[in-house]
Amino acid sequence: MASSVDKQRENQREQKKCLRLLLFPLPFQGHLSPMLQLANVLYSRGFSITIIHTCFNSPNPSNNPHFTFHSIPDGLSKSESSRADNIVALVSLLNTNCADPFRDCLTKLLSDVSEEPVACLISDSTWKFTDAITESLQLPRFVLRTNNVSSFLALAALPLLQEKGYLPIQESQVEAPVLELPPLKVKDIPAFKTPDQETLYQTIAGLVKQTNSCSGTIWNSFEELEHEPLTVLRHDFPVPVFPLGPLHKYFPVPSSSLLAQDQSSILWLDKQAPKSVIYVSFGSVANIEGAEFLEIAWGLANSQQPFLWVVRPGSVNGSEWLEALPNEFLEEISGRGHIVKWAPQQEVLAHPATGGFWTHNGWNSTLESICEAVPMICHPCFGDQRVNARYVSDVWRIGVHLENRLDRMEIARAVRKLLVEAEGQEIRERAVHLQKMADQCIREGGSSFQSLENLISLILSAPLA
Ligand code: UDX
């Protein structure tokens, strides 16, 4: 005989067949991927999915033919959309330009009686206008935060840190502890390069405040990983919290990579010894200086370990791609190093030859590394990456932190520590432990699985717009 839980599930399934969810990602790789992963998870649970997206960095609809896609004009000129060097300005411009087109699109979708009724909007947390627009249309709004809980709490604390004199950051204070946010040091406070810091702080404070007016926050993280920050979050922000991560591990989903992934990375890894390779990538946004580029190159060469290095075109200031690398370097690393423009990162991390990941600690990269039990070398560049790196090295203890200015000797030492020395083995054992928790939490009975059930129940209980 079917239990009452089974009947309840059956009921939910029936209701969901008739409901549509609208998802609105921010058009950057680190935001688009988790939103599309979430869309696939919710689709697998019976909802119809519509993705509203900008023309800039638009996802490829043919990768997800089971979704409906609606593009809205973003008003970016060609030169504006190539200004990835000032991500803060670009996000602000998108927020200014997209509000009206988004309202028009949403109004149209809500009045379309030929489609299933819309249950809610799931918006990236960085779209600041979605709060007022959904409120005026009486549509429930959930927020996906693509960074983790610890870094969100650090962002939320910026006004307090300003008041206490930690900001603006003084060079002489960078090693001092932030007493209000252990284990962070002053240099870990999320900072972004922008000429107008005051406006940025106000924008962040506004977005943090909007957290209190949404129907719930969704996180690509999991209870066992961030139990303490989640406890603080639940106390400080009285809206339902849904840690559903790791979203990319529920089942394989089509890649949402905006750049072509070079498959030669895998063919090259196939020829390397198990756990021998350091994989190096600084994500989709961060840029480095020419001098740093050379330190990285010689650090990798001097480590004497095989390496797979992603150098995203345009990511080295003043260079197109690899032209700054001297011939002696290329001769020195011949056969031992493989350099690509963009890699199939998840496959690389899951490859048996990959022994370590030198990362900028973007949250997706950090979580992907945790899920494959790959120990990290942390070199955060900006924003939440600094908090993530501190948690990787000091809380979860699954990586070594390159804390100072990039130096070839220090880099070579860090690579060897991770891949060759006993300390690296201990780090790897802790990483394997964390990987097991990440695996279990999305299975039936696991914390993220239960959180997903709770989210679905809440969506189903909300009145339709
Ligand atoms: C940005 C911010 O930098 C980061 O701090 C924030 O947490 C999310 O937004 P990004 O630089 O894109 O992130 O880094 P990350 O979050 O790590 O996302 C990068 C994504 O690109 C990952 O999913 C990774 O698998 C993918 N990637 C990266 C590739 O597919 N190929 C590559 O060669 C490099």
Boltz pocket constraint, residues with backbone or C-beta under 6 A from the ligand:
constraints:
  - pocket:
      binder: B
      contacts: [[A, 28], [A, 29], [A, 30], [A, 31], [A, 33], [A, 146], [A, 147], [A, 257], [A, 261], [A, 281], [A, 282], [A, 283], [A, 284], [A, 285], [A, 286], [A, 310], [A, 341], [A, 342], [A, 343], [A, 344], [A, 345], [A, 346], [A, 361], [A, 362], [A, 363], [A, 364], [A, 365], [A, 366], [A, 368], [A, 382], [A, 383], [A, 384], [A, 385]]
      max_distance: 6.0
